[in-house]
Amino acid sequence: MINPSEAGLTLHQRLSKIVLFNELGDRWISRRKIIAGSKTSLMELGELKYDWLYSAYQELKTVFWSADNFKLAKDQKDHSVLPEIERKTFESVLSSLVFLESELLENYYVIGPYFSAPEATIVVSELTSQTTYHCYALSQILRNTIDKADIDSVYNSWRTQDGLRQRNKNINIRFLEFTNNQTVENFLLGLATISTIQLVLIPSELSLVYSITRRGKMTSTAEILKRIQRDLDLHAQILIRIYLTILNENPALNSQELKTSIVKLMRDITNMETDFTQILSENMIPGLNNLVVAKFTQARTNKVLKEFSLEPLFPGVGGQPIPWFEGYSELKNR
């Protein structure tokens, strides 16, 4: 059988969900494609085309951890005596993380049925599972550190807090582009959006929490968040490699049109996040200020663009604007 994807994908080509138990599916390993391939839909992993995806799945399975192992009683006491701005920032970051992880989870469900290589399918399944667990871990933090009377307001702030609500709406609009129009371009933009959330937005917000926990407060919470960050770093690296592999298999996709769309996407998201974190911290988090956090966000965007084989958006911004971030956020025992 001739695989229709052999001719190569185009940016505006529409994708179709994989048909379950496709009797006409192609079993030729050499013709296997990450997306837009013709497959039986059986999880045939006896032979592999994308060994690195299978290895990524095996690595993902080794990083299991349990939020239930961390005692949060001290964090609850710490939270009750935090200065108002730190308490508000902490709660807003948690609300934002709940939204972002929920968005990631829903979008794995959206894009999952469009992967046609079984190696990719099992990886996305594991990404979905780990993201589900992140949502659970965040709920454990909320339930065990914040007074019960205040939990609803934290959960609701994603739609009641002006800066957070607008930022979230804008992110959701990006994801809806593929939901509403399943083109290859929107699929690739979706991978870039997920990766940018994981490598830019969430670390930028975690820097505000880590600045608090560096002073001995909310330390168990920080340990949970470090593990979530570690997972997200791994998730993003897998998705970026999937993106680059799709381009490598379909050179015509690597057009100036796509590059312009990716750069615009990352510029918009970075600017949104910069505005949000500055509203969030009110320039009053000890050890940080708005300029440093803005440069931190921009530096991470430049790094992500480099991983997508694109030029930096913010010339002159690089290195590590928050010198302690990597050393502090890194897990000592992985």
N, C-alpha and C positions, 0 to 999 in steps of 0.2 A: 504494500500500500504506500502511496506517495503522501508524505506528510505535507499538508498545505503550508506549513510554516517554513518549508525549505526555501521559499522565495525571499524570506526575510520580512521582518515586521516594519510597519510604517507608524509614525507617531500618532496619526489620527485613526489608525485601524482600531475597530472595536474588538474587545475581548469577550469571550463567552465562558460561562462557568463550565467546569469539567462535568461531563455526563457520567452518572454512576453506572458502573458495569457496562462499559462501552464495548460491545462485541466486535466492533470494527476498529478498535484501538490498535495503535502501532506499538509492537514490542521491541523494535530495533533500538538497542541502547545508543547507537551512534546518532539516531534521530531524536533522541529524548531532548526536550526543551524545558526550561524553567517555567515559561509561560507560553501559551498558544501552541502547545504540542498536542498531538493526537495520542491518547493513552487509553489503556483498558480501565483505568481507575482502580485496579487492584494494587495493593502495596507491594509491588515486586521489587524487592531489595536484594535479591540474590546477586545481581550484577549492578554496578554503579557507574554512572557517567560523571556525577559530581561527588567525587570522594570527599572533598572538603566540606560539603554540606552534611554528609553523614558523620564526619569527624566533629563538626560543629554541634550536631545533635548529641553525640556522645559527651562532649564537653559540657553542654547545657545540663545534662543529667547528673553531672558530678557536683553542681553548685547548690544542691538543695540545702535549705536552711529553714529554721522554724522561728517565727516571731514569738511563739509561746515560750521559748527558752529565756526570754529577756524579762526580768522583773521591772515593772514600771512604777512601783509604789513611791520611790524617791522622786521620779520624774513628776508624779502627780503633785507632790509637795513643792517641788521646784516651780512648777507651772503656777501654783497658787500665789507665789510671792514674786514672780517676774514683774519688772517694771511694765507699765501699761503698754508702751510702744513695743517692747519685746514680746509681750503676751499676744498682742494683736497681730504682730508679724508672724509669730509662730503659728497661730490659728489660721491666718490667711494662707500661709504656705501649705499647711495640711489640707485646707479646702481646695487649693489649686492642684495639689498632688492627686487628690481623690478624683478631680475632674480629668486631669491629664491621663492618669492610668486608666480611667474608665473609657476615655476616648481611644486610647491605644487598644484596649481590649475589644471594643466594638469594631474597630477597623481591622483587627486581625480576623474577626469573623467575616468582615466584608471582603477582604482581599484573598483570604485562604482558599476559597473555591476556584480561584483563577490560576493557581499553580498547577502545572501539568507534570512536573517531575516528582516522583514519590519522595525523593530525598528532600525536596523543598517542602513537601506536604508535612512530613514528620517534624521538620524544624519549626514550621509555623505553628503546628499543633503544640509544640513545647513552649514556644514564645507566648502563645495564648494561655497556656496553663500557668506559666510563671507570672504573667501579668495579672491573672486572676488572683494568684497568691499575694501579689503586691497590694491589691485592693483589700484583701483580708488583713494583711499586716498593718496597713494604714488605719483600718477600722479598729484594730487592737490598740494602736496608739491613742486614737480618739477616745475610745471607751475607757481607757485606763489612766489617762492623764488629765482629761478635761471634765469639769463638773457636769453631771448629767443634765442639769438645767440649761447648760450652754451648748450641748452637742448639736442640737437642731439648728441653732444659729450658725454654727461653723459649717455644717453640711449645706445650709441654704445660702451661704455667702457667695457661692460661685455664681448665683443669679441675682443677688441683692446688692453686692458690693460693686460700685460703679466700675472701677478699673478692672476688677476681675471679670465681671460680667462681659464687658466689651471685648477684653482679650480672648475670653473663651468663645464668644460668638465668632470672632474672626478666625480662630483655629478651626472651629466646626465647619465654617464655610469652605475652608481648604479641603477638608476631608469629604465634604458633600460633593465636590467636583467629580470624584470617581464614582461615588454612589449614584449620581444622576447621569453620568456620561462615561461609560466604561471603555475609554480609549487607552491605548498604550501610554500616551503622554501623561494622562491623569493617573495611571497606575504608577508610573515612575515618580511623578510628583508626590504621590502618596507615600512612597518609600522614603523620599527625601524629607517629607514633613514629619514622619514618625522618627527618623534618625535625628532630625534637628530638635525635636522635643526631648529625645533621650539624652543627647549630647550637649545641648545648649540651654534649653529652658529649665529643665529640672535641676541640673547642677547650679545654675545661677540662683535659683530659689533656695537650694540646699545650702549655699554659702551663707545665707542669712541665718539659717538655723545652726549651722556649724559654728558660726561666730558666737552664738549664745552658749553652745555646749563646750566650746573650747575653755570656757571659764568654769567648768565643772558642773554645769546645769544641763538637765535633760540628756544625760549621758547614755542611758539605755535606748532612748529614742534615736539618738545619733547612730548607735550601732545597727539598729534596724534599717535606718535610712542609708547607711553606708552599703549594706547588702543589696538594697534595692538599686542603688547607683551602680554597684559592681555588675549586677545583672543587666541593667540597661546599657551599660557600656558594651557588654558582650552582644546583646541583642542588636545594637546599632551597627556594630562591625559586621555582623552577619548580613544585615539588610543592605548595607553599602556594597558588600561584595556581590550580593545578588544583583543589585542595580548595575554594577560594572560588568558582571558576566552577561547580563541581557544586552548591554551595549556592545560588548565584545562579539557576541554571537550575531548581532544585527548592527553592523557599523553605520548604516544609514540613519539609525536613530540618534547617533551622536552629533546632532546638528546644532547650528547656532541658535535655532529656535528653542530647542530643549535647554541649552545652556542659559539662554536669556531667561527662560521661565524659572529654572532652578535658582538662579541668582536673585531674581525678583522675589521669589518665595522666601528665600532666606533673609533677604533685606527686610521684607515686611515683618516676618516673625521676630527677627532680632530687634527691630524698632519697637514692636509691640511689647516684647518682654522687657526691654530697657525702660519703657514708660511705666510698665506695671511694677517692676521691682522698686523703682524710685518712689512711686506712690505708696508702696507697701512699707518700706523702711523709714520713710519720712526723713531720710538722711540722719537717723538717730540711733543706728545699731552700733554699739561699741566695736571698734576695730575695723569698721567699714564706712565708706561714704559713697554717695551716688556716683561720683566719677569713677571710683575703683570698680564698683559693681558693673557699671556700663562698659568699661574697658574689658572686664572679665568676660561679659557676655559677647562682646565683639571679637575678642581673641578666640573664644571657643567656636564662633561662627567661621572665622578665618580657617581654623583648623579643620572643621568639617568640610568646608569648601575644597580644601586641599585634598582631603580623602575622596571627594567626588571628582578629583582631577580638574578643579576649577581654580581660577585666580581669587585671591583674597578680596573681600569687600571693603575692608577697613585698613588701608595702608598705614604702616607705622604702628599698628596695634598687634602685639604678639607676646611671646613668652608667657609668663604667668603673673598677671596683675595682682592676684591674691597669693602671695608667696607660700602661705601655709596650707593652701587648699588641698593640694595633692597629697602632701604628707599626712595631713589630718584626716582626709576623707578615705584614704587607703586602708583596707583591712589588713591588720597585722597578721592574722591567722586566716588564710583563705581555705 
